[in-house]
């Protein structure tokens, strides 16, 4: 039986370590996003809670549907008392 448990636990250990590294990486990536408007959906607090409480699955969800697109920039916020700028006209 030793021949079975050795490789089994080695594989399980590597899988667990990879999941933990992915979880830490997703959590750090989420916290480092400078502005809530950059997320594809939700905001920073929601994604941190999802990643922390759902662990590996939360990290995968964040990477698939919450992470900002590459090169995303924060949306400028209007000055207090001003209306947001109008969107550009549609192409004709």
N, C-alpha and C positions, 0 to 999 in steps of 0.2 A: 504493500500500500504506500510505502514511502515514495515510490516512483510517481504516483499519482498526485500526492499532496504537494510535492516540491514545485512542479511546474504550475499547478493550479494556483497556489498562493503567490508565486512570483508574478503570474499574469494578473491576478487580482490586485496585487500591490502596485504594479505599474499602472493599471487602469485607475486606481484610486489616486495615485500621485498625479497623473495627468488631469484628472477631474479637479483636484485641489488647485493645481497650477492655473487651469482655465478659470476657475472661480475667483481666485485672487486677481488674475489679470483683468477680468471683466469688471470687478469691483473697483480696481484702481483706475481703469479706463473711464468708468462712469463718473467717478468722483472728480477726475481731472477736466471734465467738460466745463468750459467757463460760463456758459449761459444756457438756461433751460430751453430757449427757443431753438437751439441746435438739434435737440433730440427729434427723431422721426415721429415719435408719439410719446406722450407722457411728459414727466419732468424728472429732475434729478432725484428728489426724495422718493418718488414712486419706484424708480429703477433700482435705487440702492436697497430699498426694502424687498423688492422682488428677488434681487440677487442674494441678499443675506438670508432670507427665509426659504427660498426655493433651491438654494445651493447650485448644483450642477445644471439643473433644468432652468433655473433663473438666469444663469450665465448664458446659456444657449439662447434663451428667449431674448435677452438683451442684445446679443450679437446679431440675431436675425431681424428683430423688429424695432429695437429701440436705439441702437447706436447711430450717432450722426454719420451722415455720408462723408466720404473723404473730401476735404477741402471746404466743408461747410463753415460759414461765418455767421456770427450772431446777428440777428435782425436789429437794426438801430431802433431805439425807443424814442418816441416823440418827446419833446420838451413838455414840462408840466403846463397844462392849460391849452395845449395845441392838439389839433386833430391829427391822426396818423396820415402820412402822405397817401395820395391817391395812387392806385396801381396804374401801370402804363397802359395806354390804349391797345386794343388788340390789333394785330397786323392786318393790313388791308390787302 
